[in-house]
């Protein structure tokens, strides 16, 4: 009985953590795929914000959810031949289906 109770608590905790992992949401302004990454421009409170994730197919207007990630300042993309003031690298990006 203790094992089952602990197992259920663990599953509940994992479910909570997984939903928190993709807690951020935004609308895609643009997305560019390279061999290694997808660079995603989103609109965050009227300001552009750049994300980098594993390659994912996106188009402008898609609503996405993503994790917090980590920020790199003055990130240079050799593939795009461009330096970004800041780039947020995220683990997972998921398209939110239209209702």
Rosetta blueprint (number, residue, H / E / L):
1 X L
2 X H
3 X H
4 X H
5 X H
6 X H
7 X H
8 X H
9 X H
10 X H
11 X H
12 X H
13 X H
14 X H
15 X H
16 X H
17 X H
18 X H
19 X H
20 X H
21 X H
22 X L
23 X L
24 X E
25 X E
26 X E
27 X E
28 X E
29 X E
30 X E
31 X E
32 X E
33 X E
34 X L
35 X L
36 X L
37 X L
38 X E
39 X E
40 X E
41 X E
42 X E
43 X E
44 X E
45 X L
46 X L
47 X E
48 X E
49 X E
50 X E
51 X E
52 X E
53 X E
54 X L
55 X L
56 X L
57 X L
58 X L
59 X L
60 X L
61 X L
62 X L
63 X E
64 X E
65 X E
66 X E
67 X L
68 X L
69 X L
70 X E
71 X E
72 X E
73 X E
74 X E
75 X E
76 X E
77 X E
78 X L
79 X L
80 X L
81 X L
82 X E
83 X E
84 X E
85 X E
86 X E
87 X E
88 X E
89 X E
90 X L
91 X L
92 X L
93 X E
94 X E
95 X E
96 X L
97 X L
98 X L
99 X L
